Amino acid sequence: VYAYLENADKLKAKSDAFASSFKNQTKLKRQQIQYALRYLDYYNSDIDGLWGNGTRTALTSFASGTNLSNSQPNYVIAHLLSLVDVPTSFAGPKKTVTTSSKSYVIQHHTRSYNVLQHRRSS
């Protein structure tokens, strides 16, 4: 029982260290981390740059899967980013523009713009 509790304490401390290291990054770097984790099939949530259960699980799984569980979080993150060619920018959030008769959803992409027209239901 004590060994289990000791291991649980170590896992929580490691998760807290990853959280602190992740949150101290710029938003772009946090998104790049999530992108790299997704590219390597460790992460399947939104690339939003936010720390949550998905990012926590993915980062700790990556560290474990690459035998880096005992490494410092910044080293794990640097190693992760060295494995994937990550984007230098990410699309902003979708913007909705509403007129009296039509609503347009504009989604910005790095190289193109998509405009989707939605008709109001009567």
C-alpha positions in Angstrom: 0.0 0.0 0.0 2.8 2.4 0.9 4.6 1.7 -2.4 1.4 2.5 -4.3 0.9 5.8 -2.4 4.6 6.7 -2.9 4.3 6.0 -6.7 1.0 8.0 -6.9 2.8 10.9 -5.2 5.7 10.7 -7.7 3.2 10.7 -10.6 1.4 13.7 -9.2 4.7 15.6 -8.7 5.7 14.8 -12.3 2.4 15.9 -13.6 2.7 19.2 -11.6 6.2 19.7 -13.0 4.9 19.2 -16.6 2.0 21.6 -15.9 4.3 24.3 -14.6 6.7 23.9 -17.5 3.9 23.8 -20.1 2.2 26.9 -18.7 5.4 28.9 -18.7 5.7 28.5 -22.5 4.3 31.0 -24.9 0.9 30.2 -26.4 2.6 29.4 -29.7 5.0 27.0 -28.0 2.1 25.3 -26.1 0.2 24.8 -29.4 3.4 23.4 -31.0 3.7 20.9 -28.1 0.1 19.8 -28.6 0.6 19.6 -32.4 3.7 17.4 -31.9 1.8 15.2 -29.4 -1.1 14.9 -31.9 1.3 14.2 -34.8 2.8 11.3 -32.8 -0.6 10.0 -31.8 -0.4 10.9 -28.1 -3.0 13.7 -28.2 -6.4 14.0 -29.8 -8.0 17.1 -28.3 -8.1 20.6 -29.7 -4.8 22.4 -30.3 -5.7 25.4 -28.1 -2.6 25.9 -26.0 -4.4 25.1 -22.8 -3.3 22.7 -20.0 -5.9 20.1 -19.4 -6.4 16.3 -18.9 -5.7 15.6 -22.6 -2.4 17.5 -22.6 -1.4 16.1 -19.2 -2.1 12.5 -20.3 -0.4 13.0 -23.7 2.8 14.6 -22.3 3.2 12.0 -19.5 2.5 9.1 -21.9 5.1 10.6 -24.4 7.6 10.8 -21.6 6.9 7.2 -20.5 6.8 5.9 -24.1 10.2 7.4 -24.9 11.9 6.3 -21.6 12.1 10.0 -20.5 9.9 9.6 -17.4 12.8 10.6 -15.1 13.9 13.5 -17.2 13.2 17.2 -16.5 10.0 18.4 -18.2 11.9 21.0 -20.3 14.1 18.3 -21.7 11.1 16.1 -22.5 9.4 19.1 -24.3 12.6 19.9 -26.2 13.0 16.3 -27.3 9.3 16.1 -28.4 9.7 19.3 -30.5 12.9 18.0 -32.1 11.0 15.0 -33.5 8.3 16.9 -35.4 8.3 19.8 -37.9 5.8 22.0 -36.1 3.9 25.0 -37.6 5.2 28.5 -36.9 1.6 29.8 -36.5 -1.9 28.5 -35.9 -5.3 29.7 -37.2 -7.2 32.0 -34.9 -10.6 31.2 -33.6 -13.6 31.2 -35.9 -15.3 34.6 -36.2 -19.0 34.9 -36.8 -20.4 37.9 -38.6 -24.1 38.3 -38.5 -26.2 40.5 -40.8 -29.9 41.0 -40.8 -30.5 38.3 -43.4 -27.4 36.1 -43.5 -24.7 34.8 -41.1 -21.2 34.1 -42.3 -18.6 32.0 -40.5 -15.1 33.1 -41.5 -12.3 30.8 -40.6 -8.7 32.0 -41.2 -6.1 29.7 -42.5 -2.4 30.3 -43.1 -2.7 30.3 -46.8 -6.4 30.6 -47.7 -9.7 31.9 -46.5 -12.9 29.9 -46.4 -16.2 31.6 -46.3 -19.1 29.4 -45.4 -22.6 30.9 -46.0 -25.4 29.8 -43.7 -29.0 30.7 -44.5 -31.2 31.6 -41.6 -33.9 29.0 -41.0 -37.4 30.4 -41.3 
